[in-house]
Amino acid sequence: MGFIELFILAVGLSMDAFAVSICKGLSVNSLRLHHSAIAGLYFGGFQAGMPLIGYFLGKQFEGLITSVDHWIAFVLLALIGLNMVKESFGKPDELNSSFSPRAMLPLAVATSIDALAVGVTFACLKVDILPAVGLIGVTTFLFSAVGVKIGNVFGVRFKSKAELIGGAVLILMGLKILLEHLEIINF
């Protein structure tokens, strides 16, 4: 997986955190720089940590899944993407304005569960994990920090579009991996 593909994947993964950050920004009356930093650190940290955990879990079972790794990558990315697309058409979640660990930790875990599955996919595809999780973490940090500001300025109207785009990107990445393995396309 090249840098461009990895960056596109990082952007797709960060869309859940971006959407939640927009909502967090919407809920804050007096936005401060530390609000953006807190959101970025929580979401970026968990988006980087979860694929690392998934990668090590995937490595444990690598011998068992090598012959079907492309199908696993396709199914996981497609399911995550379809779920994000489905959520984009739902009603917005209610969020409180707190940036305390009690408020942020569950949001960070919830938005990064899909990254755990991507980590398993990385193990199947033999991706160099440290640069990959670094790029995912930095990308999510930036999107989340900016998302808080956007939410505070523009409101919740971008949330569903961000989830829809992120889901579509993940589905397309999964499809690309499958088609490359089946030698239907070769990028």
Beta strands, then each sheet from edge to edge (+ up, - down):
end
